[in-house]
């Protein structure tokens, strides 16, 4: 969580220049990245930005480039934590909509998933301020069942298609929509009703928006690099070469710079030993299941 990082004085590698590029114009944006790559931090940062939490951005690139007098109503959904596995996706989404309506002091009168979601968006768009919708792990209710329970995955896809179609229908009341997930489904599938989607996943301007570049690694982790070199008895150049060999394998556009996986780097500096950290924490089980099945 972005607020937790800042308030506890943890290290935050400043990515707010990319964020500014996204928020500089209203729109509907989608970003796909592997697990443990900083998607949730990015979404929580956007939440803090639109809430006007200026104190969290002291010293960051965006601090003097954002109008802090503007505060927007924010709907923040994390589809991994709404309880779809225990109560089903439709009841879970309806429950989450009701919870967020209650938080904002709104009494909903409509029935059904799409009508209630749209009513909430419209009701929040008051006093000239449009609603911001942030959806983290948009695909969790589908990929959780891929490979093992395909019928459930397909059923959840149809429910999500109805849910996301509201974002196109309510466009006049929306300032920004930002969705993240580990997979990228075609616009003709789950996003068939959301044809105004701007996909940043392999956009060259956003290829290094998540993950650490070589420069970010070397400038933000100088103490950690020095400590690891001492413990492992490796000169700085050899340590960096070995880190690059282990953790610098991600490229999100054909000609873009490679980036390091953040969780691998963080775990390496915590333990000062080379291991496949990401595989033990971020392996996409749905992919493994599909590989076994096929």
C-alpha positions as protocol buffer text, in pm:
chain_id: "A"
residue {
  index: 1
  type: UNK
  ca { x: 0 y: 0 z: 0 }
}
residue {
  index: 2
  type: UNK
  ca { x: 143 y: 337 z: -104 }
}
residue {
  index: 3
  type: UNK
  ca { x: 35 y: 516 z: 213 }
}
residue {
  index: 4
  type: UNK
  ca { x: 195 y: 246 z: 429 }
}
residue {
  index: 5
  type: UNK
  ca { x: 523 y: 278 z: 238 }
}
residue {
  index: 6
  type: UNK
  ca { x: 539 y: 656 z: 279 }
}
residue {
  index: 7
  type: UNK
  ca { x: 415 y: 679 z: 639 }
}
residue {
  index: 8
  type: UNK
  ca { x: 662 y: 411 z: 755 }
}
residue {
  index: 9
  type: UNK
  ca { x: 950 y: 575 z: 570 }
}
residue {
  index: 10
  type: UNK
  ca { x: 1008 y: 272 z: 348 }
}
residue {
  index: 11
  type: UNK
  ca { x: 1181 y: 310 z: 15 }
}
residue {
  index: 12
  type: UNK
  ca { x: 959 y: 414 z: -275 }
}
residue {
  index: 13
  type: UNK
  ca { x: 1116 y: 420 z: -621 }
}
residue {
  index: 14
  type: UNK
  ca { x: 955 y: 731 z: -769 }
}
residue {
  index: 15
  type: UNK
  ca { x: 733 y: 637 z: -1064 }
}
residue {
  index: 16
  type: UNK
  ca { x: 505 y: 942 z: -1042 }
}
residue {
  index: 17
  type: UNK
  ca { x: 624 y: 1087 z: -1374 }
}
residue {
  index: 18
  type: UNK
  ca { x: 452 y: 792 z: -1544 }
}
residue {
  index: 19
  type: UNK
  ca { x: 146 y: 839 z: -1324 }
}
residue {
  index: 20
  type: UNK
  ca { x: 128 y: 1205 z: -1429 }
}
residue {
  index: 21
  type: UNK
  ca { x: 136 y: 1099 z: -1792 }
}
residue {
  index: 22
  type: UNK
  ca { x: -166 y: 873 z: -1729 }
}
residue {
  index: 23
  type: UNK
  ca { x: -371 y: 1120 z: -1523 }
}
residue {
  index: 24
  type: UNK
  ca { x: -298 y: 1424 z: -1741 }
}
residue {
  index: 25
  type: UNK
  ca { x: -604 y: 1341 z: -1948 }
}
residue {
  index: 26
  type: UNK
  ca { x: -927 y: 1166 z: -1846 }
}
residue {
  index: 27
  type: UNK
  ca { x: -969 y: 818 z: -1987 }
}
residue {
  index: 28
  type: UNK
  ca { x: -1005 y: 445 z: -1932 }
}
residue {
  index: 29
  type: UNK
  ca { x: -671 y: 270 z: -1891 }
}
residue {
  index: 30
  type: UNK
  ca { x: -563 y: -91 z: -1858 }
}
residue {
  index: 31
  type: UNK
  ca { x: -226 y: -225 z: -1744 }
}
residue {
  index: 32
  type: UNK
  ca { x: -130 y: -592 z: -1733 }
}
residue {
  index: 33
  type: UNK
  ca { x: 180 y: -706 z: -1543 }
}
residue {
  index: 34
  type: UNK
  ca { x: 293 y: -1029 z: -1373 }
}
residue {
  index: 35
  type: UNK
  ca { x: 222 y: -1087 z: -1007 }
}
residue {
  index: 36
  type: UNK
  ca { x: 432 y: -907 z: -746 }
}
residue {
  index: 37
  type: UNK
  ca { x: 526 y: -627 z: -985 }
}
residue {
  index: 38
  type: UNK
  ca { x: 376 y: -324 z: -808 }
}
residue {
  index: 39
  type: UNK
  ca { x: 28 y: -309 z: -958 }
}
residue {
  index: 40
  type: UNK
  ca { x: -149 y: -274 z: -623 }
}
residue {
  index: 41
  type: UNK
  ca { x: 93 y: -4 z: -508 }
}
residue {
  index: 42
  type: UNK
  ca { x: 21 y: 185 z: -830 }
}
residue {
  index: 43
  type: UNK
  ca { x: -354 y: 162 z: -777 }
}
residue {
  index: 44
  type: UNK
  ca { x: -327 y: 272 z: -413 }
}
residue {
  index: 45
  type: UNK
  ca { x: -103 y: 562 z: -524 }
}
residue {
  index: 46
  type: UNK
  ca { x: -373 y: 674 z: -768 }
}
residue {
  index: 47
  type: UNK
  ca { x: -628 y: 653 z: -485 }
}
residue {
  index: 48
  type: UNK
  ca { x: -414 y: 877 z: -265 }
}
residue {
  index: 49
  type: UNK
  ca { x: -354 y: 1120 z: -551 }
}
residue {
  index: 50
  type: UNK
  ca { x: -722 y: 1168 z: -636 }
}
residue {
  index: 51
  type: UNK
  ca { x: -808 y: 1188 z: -266 }
}
residue {
  index: 52
  type: UNK
  ca { x: -579 y: 1488 z: -243 }
}
residue {
  index: 53
  type: UNK
  ca { x: -337 y: 1332 z: 8 }
}
residue {
  index: 54
  type: UNK
  ca { x: -63 y: 1584 z: -67 }
}
residue {
  index: 55
  type: UNK
  ca { x: 142 y: 1493 z: 242 }
}
residue {
  index: 56
  type: UNK
  ca { x: 219 y: 1150 z: 92 }
}
residue {
  index: 57
  type: UNK
  ca { x: 382 y: 1302 z: -216 }
}
residue {
  index: 58
  type: UNK
  ca { x: 636 y: 1532 z: -52 }
}
residue {
  index: 59
  type: UNK
  ca { x: 957 y: 1525 z: -257 }
}
residue {
  index: 60
  type: UNK
  ca { x: 814 y: 1310 z: -535 }
}
residue {
  index: 61
  type: UNK
  ca { x: 825 y: 1417 z: -900 }
}
residue {
  index: 62
  type: UNK
  ca { x: 452 y: 1483 z: -921 }
}
residue {
  index: 63
  type: UNK
  ca { x: 430 y: 1698 z: -605 }
}
residue {
  index: 64
  type: UNK
  ca { x: 436 y: 2040 z: -776 }
}
residue {
  index: 65
  type: UNK
  ca { x: 263 y: 1925 z: -1094 }
}
residue {
  index: 66
  type: UNK
  ca { x: -76 y: 1820 z: -951 }
}
residue {
  index: 67
  type: UNK
  ca { x: -366 y: 2047 z: -852 }
}
residue {
  index: 68
  type: UNK
  ca { x: -410 y: 1955 z: -484 }
}
residue {
  index: 69
  type: UNK
  ca { x: -720 y: 2176 z: -454 }
}
residue {
  index: 70
  type: UNK
  ca { x: -913 y: 1916 z: -651 }
}
residue {
  index: 71
  type: UNK
  ca { x: -1039 y: 1606 z: -473 }
}
residue {
  index: 72
  type: UNK
  ca { x: -1231 y: 1335 z: -653 }
}
residue {
  index: 73
  type: UNK
  ca { x: -1464 y: 1064 z: -522 }
}
residue {
  index: 74
  type: UNK
  ca { x: -1285 y: 731 z: -563 }
}
residue {
  index: 75
  type: UNK
  ca { x: -1422 y: 377 z: -596 }
}
residue {
  index: 76
  type: UNK
  ca { x: -1139 y: 133 z: -531 }
}
residue {
  index: 77
  type: UNK
  ca { x: -1206 y: -237 z: -598 }
}
residue {
  index: 78
  type: UNK
  ca { x: -960 y: -519 z: -534 }
}
residue {
  index: 79
  type: UNK
  ca { x: -1118 y: -829 z: -686 }
}
residue {
  index: 80
  type: UNK
  ca { x: -886 y: -1069 z: -504 }
}
residue {
  index: 81
  type: UNK
  ca { x: -1033 y: -971 z: -167 }
}
residue {
  index: 82
  type: UNK
  ca { x: -1409 y: -940 z: -223 }
}
residue {
  index: 83
  type: UNK
  ca { x: -1484 y: -1303 z: -125 }
}
residue {
  index: 84
  type: UNK
  ca { x: -1594 y: -1443 z: -461 }
}
residue {
  index: 85
  type: UNK
  ca { x: -1451 y: -1786 z: -371 }
}
residue {
  index: 86
  type: UNK
  ca { x: -1678 y: -1830 z: -70 }
}
residue {
  index: 87
  type: UNK
  ca { x: -2004 y: -1655 z: -167 }
}
residue {
  index: 88
  type: UNK
  ca { x: -1983 y: -1640 z: -547 }
}
residue {
  index: 89
  type: UNK
  ca { x: -1885 y: -1353 z: -773 }
}
residue {
  index: 90
  type: UNK
  ca { x: -2226 y: -1186 z: -821 }
}
residue {
  index: 91
  type: UNK
  ca { x: -2310 y: -1164 z: -447 }
}
residue {
  index: 92
  type: UNK
  ca { x: -1951 y: -1054 z: -376 }
}
residue {
  index: 93
  type: UNK
  ca { x: -1967 y: -766 z: -627 }
}
residue {
  index: 94
  type: UNK
  ca { x: -2311 y: -657 z: -504 }
}
residue {
  index: 95
  type: UNK
  ca { x: -2184 y: -666 z: -146 }
}
residue {
  index: 96
  type: UNK
  ca { x: -1876 y: -460 z: -235 }
}
residue {
  index: 97
  type: UNK
  ca { x: -2088 y: -200 z: -417 }
}
residue {
  index: 98
  type: UNK
  ca { x: -2313 y: -172 z: -111 }
}
residue {
  index: 99
  type: UNK
  ca { x: -2013 y: -136 z: 121 }
}
residue {
  index: 100
  type: UNK
  ca { x: -1862 y: 140 z: -89 }
}
residue {
  index: 101
  type: UNK
  ca { x: -2197 y: 318 z: -117 }
}
residue {
  index: 102
  type: UNK
  ca { x: -2232 y: 307 z: 262 }
}
residue {
  index: 103
  type: UNK
  ca { x: -1878 y: 442 z: 304 }
}
residue {
  index: 104
  type: UNK
  ca { x: -1965 y: 740 z: 84 }
}
residue {
  index: 105
  type: UNK
  ca { x: -2302 y: 793 z: 257 }
}
residue {
  index: 106
  type: UNK
  ca { x: -2514 y: 692 z: -42 }
}
residue {
  index: 107
  type: UNK
  ca { x: -2838 y: 491 z: -30 }
}
residue {
  index: 108
  type: UNK
  ca { x: -2882 y: 286 z: -347 }
}
residue {
  index: 109
  type: UNK
  ca { x: -3234 y: 221 z: -474 }
}
residue {
  index: 110
  type: UNK
  ca { x: -3181 y: 10 z: -786 }
}
residue {
  index: 111
  type: UNK
  ca { x: -3151 y: -369 z: -812 }
}
residue {
  index: 112
  type: UNK
  ca { x: -2911 y: -575 z: -1020 }
}
residue {
  index: 113
  type: UNK
  ca { x: -2535 y: -555 z: -1070 }
}
residue {
  index: 114
  type: UNK
  ca { x: -2506 y: -308 z: -1358 }
}
residue {
  index: 115
  type: UNK
  ca { x: -2785 y: -69 z: -1241 }
}
residue {
  index: 116
  type: UNK
  ca { x: -2645 y: -48 z: -886 }
}
residue {
  index: 117
  type: UNK
  ca { x: -2288 y: 6 z: -1003 }
}
residue {
  index: 118
  type: UNK
  ca { x: -2398 y: 279 z: -1242 }
}
residue {
  index: 119
  type: UNK
  ca { x: -2616 y: 443 z: -976 }
}
residue {
  index: 120
  type: UNK
  ca { x: -2318 y: 457 z: -739 }
}
residue {
  index: 121
  type: UNK
  ca { x: -2091 y: 613 z: -1003 }
}
residue {
  index: 122
  type: UNK
  ca { x: -2350 y: 875 z: -1096 }
}
residue {
  index: 123
  type: UNK
  ca { x: -2437 y: 955 z: -734 }
}
residue {
  index: 124
  type: UNK
  ca { x: -2071 y: 1024 z: -651 }
}
residue {
  index: 125
  type: UNK
  ca { x: -2024 y: 1256 z: -948 }
}
residue {
  index: 126
  type: UNK
  ca { x: -2149 y: 1573 z: -778 }
}
residue {
  index: 127
  type: UNK
  ca { x: -2035 y: 1933 z: -738 }
}
residue {
  index: 128
  type: UNK
  ca { x: -1858 y: 1925 z: -1071 }
}
residue {
  index: 129
  type: UNK
  ca { x: -1625 y: 1641 z: -969 }
}
residue {
  index: 130
  type: UNK
  ca { x: -1647 y: 1320 z: -1169 }
}
residue {
  index: 131
  type: UNK
  ca { x: -1591 y: 974 z: -1020 }
}
residue {
  index: 132
  type: UNK
  ca { x: -1262 y: 783 z: -1033 }
}
residue {
  index: 133
  type: UNK
  ca { x: -1284 y: 402 z: -1057 }
}
residue {
  index: 134
  type: UNK
  ca { x: -979 y: 191 z: -971 }
}
residue {
  index: 135
  type: UNK
  ca { x: -994 y: -187 z: -1017 }
}
residue {
  index: 136
  type: UNK
  ca { x: -702 y: -401 z: -903 }
}
residue {
  index: 137
  type: UNK
  ca { x: -672 y: -763 z: -1022 }
}
residue {
  index: 138
  type: UNK
  ca { x: -969 y: -726 z: -1255 }
}
residue {
  index: 139
  type: UNK
  ca { x: -923 y: -1085 z: -1375 }
}
residue {
  index: 140
  type: UNK
  ca { x: -889 y: -1270 z: -1042 }
}
residue {
  index: 141
  type: UNK
  ca { x: -1242 y: -1423 z: -1047 }
}
residue {
  index: 142
  type: UNK
  ca { x: -1164 y: -1582 z: -1386 }
}
residue {
  index: 143
  type: UNK
  ca { x: -803 y: -1695 z: -1363 }
}
residue {
  index: 144
  type: UNK
  ca { x: -865 y: -1852 z: -1022 }
}
residue {
  index: 145
  type: UNK
  ca { x: -1075 y: -2117 z: -1199 }
}
residue {
  index: 146
  type: UNK
  ca { x: -888 y: -2153 z: -1530 }
}
residue {
  index: 147
  type: UNK
  ca { x: -762 y: -2503 z: -1594 }
}
residue {
  index: 148
  type: UNK
  ca { x: -961 y: -2669 z: -1315 }
}
residue {
  index: 149
  type: UNK
  ca { x: -1315 y: -2530 z: -1323 }
}
residue {
  index: 150
  type: UNK
  ca { x: -1362 y: -2384 z: -1669 }
}
residue {
  index: 151
  type: UNK
  ca { x: -1740 y: -2361 z: -1639 }
}
residue {
  index: 152
  type: UNK
  ca { x: -1702 y: -2136 z: -1335 }
}
residue {
  index: 153
  type: UNK
  ca { x: -1441 y: -1927 z: -1514 }
}
residue {
  index: 154
  type: UNK
  ca { x: -1678 y: -1875 z: -1807 }
}
residue {
  index: 155
  type: UNK
  ca { x: -1970 y: -1788 z: -1577 }
}
residue {
  index: 156
  type: UNK
  ca { x: -1756 y: -1532 z: -1395 }
}
residue {
  index: 157
  type: UNK
  ca { x: -1641 y: -1386 z: -1725 }
}
residue {
  index: 158
  type: UNK
  ca { x: -2001 y: -1308 z: -1818 }
}
residue {
  index: 159
  type: UNK
  ca { x: -2065 y: -1144 z: -1480 }
}
residue {
  index: 160
  type: UNK
  ca { x: -1752 y: -933 z: -1514 }
}
residue {
  index: 161
  type: UNK
  ca { x: -1848 y: -838 z: -1868 }
}
residue {
  index: 162
  type: UNK
  ca { x: -2173 y: -691 z: -1733 }
}
residue {
  index: 163
  type: UNK
  ca { x: -1985 y: -519 z: -1451 }
}
residue {
  index: 164
  type: UNK
  ca { x: -1724 y: -359 z: -1678 }
}
residue {
  index: 165
  type: UNK
  ca { x: -1977 y: -256 z: -1944 }
}
residue {
  index: 166
  type: UNK
  ca { x: -2107 y: 2 z: -1695 }
}
residue {
  index: 167
  type: UNK
  ca { x: -1778 y: 188 z: -1726 }
}
residue {
  index: 168
  type: UNK
  ca { x: -1853 y: 264 z: -2093 }
}
residue {
  index: 169
  type: UNK
  ca { x: -2216 y: 349 z: -2026 }
}
residue {
  index: 170
  type: UNK
  ca { x: -2128 y: 588 z: -1741 }
}
residue {
  index: 171
  type: UNK
  ca { x: -1836 y: 753 z: -1922 }
}
residue {
  index: 172
  type: UNK
  ca { x: -1988 y: 1103 z: -1888 }
}
residue {
  index: 173
  type: UNK
  ca { x: -1964 y: 1072 z: -1508 }
}
residue {
  index: 174
  type: UNK
  ca { x: -1609 y: 931 z: -1494 }
}
residue {
  index: 175
  type: UNK
  ca { x: -1285 y: 1124 z: -1459 }
}
residue {
  index: 176
  type: UNK
  ca { x: -1057 y: 822 z: -1479 }
}
residue {
  index: 177
  type: UNK
  ca { x: -1083 y: 442 z: -1489 }
}
residue {
  index: 178
  type: UNK
  ca { x: -771 y: 236 z: -1423 }
}
residue {
  index: 179
  type: UNK
  ca { x: -769 y: -146 z: -1430 }
}
residue {
  index: 180
  type: UNK
  ca { x: -484 y: -385 z: -1359 }
}
residue {
  index: 181
  type: UNK
  ca { x: -444 y: -761 z: -1379 }
}
residue {
  index: 182
  type: UNK
  ca { x: -197 y: -1040 z: -1455 }
}
residue {
  index: 183
  type: UNK
  ca { x: -365 y: -1143 z: -1779 }
}
residue {
  index: 184
  type: UNK
  ca { x: -473 y: -964 z: -2092 }
}
residue {
  index: 185
  type: UNK
  ca { x: -805 y: -1079 z: -2231 }
}
residue {
  index: 186
  type: UNK
  ca { x: -916 y: -958 z: -2571 }
}
residue {
  index: 187
  type: UNK
  ca { x: -1151 y: -664 z: -2608 }
}
residue {
  index: 188
  type: UNK
  ca { x: -1398 y: -892 z: -2781 }
}
residue {
  index: 189
  type: UNK
  ca { x: -1421 y: -1104 z: -2465 }
}
residue {
  index: 190
  type: UNK
  ca { x: -1453 y: -958 z: -2119 }
}
residue {
  index: 191
  type: UNK
  ca { x: -1416 y: -599 z: -2241 }
}
residue {
  index: 192
  type: UNK
  ca { x: -1654 y: -626 z: -2536 }
}
residue {
  index: 193
  type: UNK
  ca { x: -1862 y: -337 z: -2402 }
}
residue {
  index: 194
  type: UNK
  ca { x: -1557 y: -129 z: -2312 }
}
residue {
  index: 195
  type: UNK
  ca { x: -1428 y: -28 z: -2654 }
}
residue {
  index: 196
  type: UNK
  ca { x: -1277 y: 299 z: -2527 }
}
residue {
  index: 197
  type: UNK
  ca { x: -1008 y: 112 z: -2334 }
}
residue {
  index: 198
  type: UNK
  ca { x: -651 y: 245 z: -2366 }
}
residue {
  index: 199
  type: UNK
  ca { x: -419 y: -53 z: -2316 }
}
residue {
  index: 200
  type: UNK
  ca { x: -82 y: 49 z: -2168 }
}
residue {
  index: 201
  type: UNK
  ca { x: 48 y: -306 z: -2121 }
}
residue {
  index: 202
  type: UNK
  ca { x: 297 y: -300 z: -2411 }
}
residue {
  index: 203
  type: UNK
  ca { x: 299 y: 76 z: -2471 }
}
residue {
  index: 204
  type: UNK
  ca { x: 659 y: 195 z: -2520 }
}
residue {
  index: 205
  type: UNK
  ca { x: 604 y: 507 z: -2306 }
}
residue {
  index: 206
  type: UNK
  ca { x: 501 y: 294 z: -2006 }
}
residue {
  index: 207
  type: UNK
  ca { x: 733 y: -7 z: -2047 }
}
residue {
  index: 208
  type: UNK
  ca { x: 933 y: 86 z: -1736 }
}
residue {
  index: 209
  type: UNK
  ca { x: 641 y: 220 z: -1531 }
}
residue {
  index: 210
  type: UNK
  ca { x: 659 y: -88 z: -1306 }
}
residue {
  index: 211
  type: UNK
  ca { x: 973 y: -273 z: -1207 }
}
residue {
  index: 212
  type: UNK
  ca { x: 1319 y: -125 z: -1146 }
}
residue {
  index: 213
  type: UNK
  ca { x: 1539 y: -1 z: -1430 }
}
residue {
  index: 214
  type: UNK
  ca { x: 1916 y: -42 z: -1404 }
}
residue {
  index: 215
  type: UNK
  ca { x: 1953 y: 324 z: -1314 }
}
residue {
  index: 216
  type: UNK
  ca { x: 1678 y: 305 z: -1051 }
}
residue {
  index: 217
  type: UNK
  ca { x: 1843 y: 0 z: -896 }
}
residue {
  index: 218
  type: UNK
  ca { x: 2185 y: 160 z: -872 }
}
residue {
  index: 219
  type: UNK
  ca { x: 2068 y: 502 z: -749 }
}
residue {
  index: 220
  type: UNK
  ca { x: 1803 y: 392 z: -499 }
}
residue {
  index: 221
  type: UNK
  ca { x: 1977 y: 89 z: -345 }
}
residue {
  index: 222
  type: UNK
  ca { x: 2335 y: 210 z: -298 }
}
residue {
  index: 223
  type: UNK
  ca { x: 2356 y: 103 z: 68 }
}
residue {
  index: 224
  type: UNK
  ca { x: 2195 y: -234 z: -3 }
}
residue {
  index: 225
  type: UNK
  ca { x: 2431 y: -301 z: -295 }
}
residue {
  index: 226
  type: UNK
  ca { x: 2733 y: -216 z: -82 }
}
residue {
  index: 227
  type: UNK
  ca { x: 2613 y: -440 z: 202 }
}
residue {
  index: 228
  type: UNK
  ca { x: 2537 y: -734 z: -29 }
}
residue {
  index: 229
  type: UNK
  ca { x: 2878 y: -703 z: -194 }
}
residue {
  index: 230
  type: UNK
  ca { x: 3047 y: -716 z: 146 }
}
residue {
  index: 231
  type: UNK
  ca { x: 2849 y: -1018 z: 265 }
}
residue {
  index: 232
  type: UNK
  ca { x: 2891 y: -1211 z: -60 }
}
residue {
  index: 233
  type: UNK
  ca { x: 3251 y: -1096 z: -107 }
}
residue {
  index: 234
  type: UNK
  ca { x: 3180 y: -962 z: -454 }
}
residue {
  index: 235
  type: UNK
  ca { x: 3304 y: -635 z: -609 }
}
residue {
  index: 236
  type: UNK
  ca { x: 3021 y: -394 z: -700 }
}
residue {
  index: 237
  type: UNK
  ca { x: 3047 y: -459 z: -1075 }
}
residue {
  index: 238
  type: UNK
  ca { x: 3040 y: -837 z: -1035 }
}
residue {
  index: 239
  type: UNK
  ca { x: 2748 y: -818 z: -791 }
}
residue {
  index: 240
  type: UNK
  ca { x: 2548 y: -601 z: -1032 }
}
residue {
  index: 241
  type: UNK
  ca { x: 2628 y: -835 z: -1323 }
}
residue {
  index: 242
  type: UNK
  ca { x: 2504 y: -1132 z: -1122 }
}
residue {
  index: 243
  type: UNK
  ca { x: 2188 y: -946 z: -1013 }
}
residue {
  index: 244
  type: UNK
  ca { x: 2120 y: -862 z: -1376 }
}
residue {
  index: 245
  type: UNK
  ca { x: 2162 y: -1227 z: -1474 }
}
residue {
  index: 246
  type: UNK
  ca { x: 1917 y: -1340 z: -1204 }
}
residue {
  index: 247
  type: UNK
  ca { x: 1650 y: -1070 z: -1190 }
}
residue {
  index: 248
  type: UNK
  ca { x: 1665 y: -844 z: -1495 }
}
residue {
  index: 249
  type: UNK
  ca { x: 1464 y: -1054 z: -1738 }
}
residue {
  index: 250
  type: UNK
  ca { x: 1149 y: -851 z: -1808 }
}
residue {
  index: 251
  type: UNK
  ca { x: 1083 y: -640 z: -2116 }
}
residue {
  index: 252
  type: UNK
  ca { x: 738 y: -493 z: -2174 }
}
residue {
  index: 253
  type: UNK
  ca { x: 785 y: -365 z: -2527 }
}
residue {
  index: 254
  type: UNK
  ca { x: 1002 y: -494 z: -2808 }
}
residue {
  index: 255
  type: UNK
  ca { x: 1262 y: -217 z: -2795 }
}
residue {
  index: 256
  type: UNK
  ca { x: 1218 y: -110 z: -2434 }
}
residue {
  index: 257
  type: UNK
  ca { x: 1472 y: -124 z: -2154 }
}
residue {
  index: 258
  type: UNK
  ca { x: 1459 y: -435 z: -1936 }
}
residue {
  index: 259
  type: UNK
  ca { x: 1340 y: -403 z: -1578 }
}
residue {
  index: 260
  type: UNK
  ca { x: 1403 y: -593 z: -1256 }
}
residue {
  index: 261
  type: UNK
  ca { x: 1122 y: -768 z: -1075 }
}
residue {
  index: 262
  type: UNK
  ca { x: 1072 y: -564 z: -753 }
}
residue {
  index: 263
  type: UNK
  ca { x: 991 y: -853 z: -519 }
}
residue {
  index: 264
  type: UNK
  ca { x: 1302 y: -1045 z: -630 }
}
residue {
  index: 265
  type: UNK
  ca { x: 1526 y: -743 z: -571 }
}
residue {
  index: 266
  type: UNK
  ca { x: 1367 y: -669 z: -232 }
}
residue {
  index: 267
  type: UNK
  ca { x: 1402 y: -1029 z: -115 }
}
residue {
  index: 268
  type: UNK
  ca { x: 1760 y: -1045 z: -241 }
}
residue {
  index: 269
  type: UNK
  ca { x: 1861 y: -739 z: -40 }
}
residue {
  index: 270
  type: UNK
  ca { x: 1676 y: -874 z: 264 }
}
residue {
  index: 271
  type: UNK
  ca { x: 1857 y: -1211 z: 255 }
}
residue {
  index: 272
  type: UNK
  ca { x: 2175 y: -1126 z: 61 }
}
residue {
  index: 273
  type: UNK
  ca { x: 2160 y: -1452 z: -131 }
}
residue {
  index: 274
  type: UNK
  ca { x: 2064 y: -1542 z: -488 }
}
residue {
  index: 275
  type: UNK
  ca { x: 1738 y: -1739 z: -514 }
}
residue {
  index: 276
  type: UNK
  ca { x: 1433 y: -1770 z: -738 }
}
residue {
  index: 277
  type: UNK
  ca { x: 1225 y: -1552 z: -506 }
}
residue {
  index: 278
  type: UNK
  ca { x: 954 y: -1461 z: -757 }
}
residue {
  index: 279
  type: UNK
  ca { x: 873 y: -1822 z: -847 }
}
residue {
  index: 280
  type: UNK
  ca { x: 787 y: -1907 z: -486 }
}
residue {
  index: 281
  type: UNK
  ca { x: 556 y: -1606 z: -441 }
}
residue {
  index: 282
  type: UNK
  ca { x: 425 y: -1504 z: -781 }
}
residue {
  index: 283
  type: UNK
  ca { x: 386 y: -1815 z: -993 }
}
residue {
  index: 284
  type: UNK
  ca { x: 62 y: -1793 z: -1194 }
}
residue {
  index: 285
  type: UNK
  ca { x: -103 y: -2119 z: -1086 }
}
residue {
  index: 286
  type: UNK
  ca { x: -363 y: -2091 z: -1363 }
}
residue {
  index: 287
  type: UNK
  ca { x: -82 y: -2112 z: -1620 }
}
residue {
  index: 288
  type: UNK
  ca { x: 66 y: -2419 z: -1450 }
}
residue {
  index: 289
  type: UNK
  ca { x: -276 y: -2583 z: -1440 }
}
residue {
  index: 290
  type: UNK
  ca { x: -332 y: -2516 z: -1810 }
}
residue {
  index: 291
  type: UNK
  ca { x: 11 y: -2650 z: -1898 }
}
residue {
  index: 292
  type: UNK
  ca { x: -62 y: -2972 z: -1706 }
}
residue {
  index: 293
  type: UNK
  ca { x: -404 y: -3009 z: -1867 }
}
residue {
  index: 294
  type: UNK
  ca { x: -287 y: -2947 z: -2223 }
}
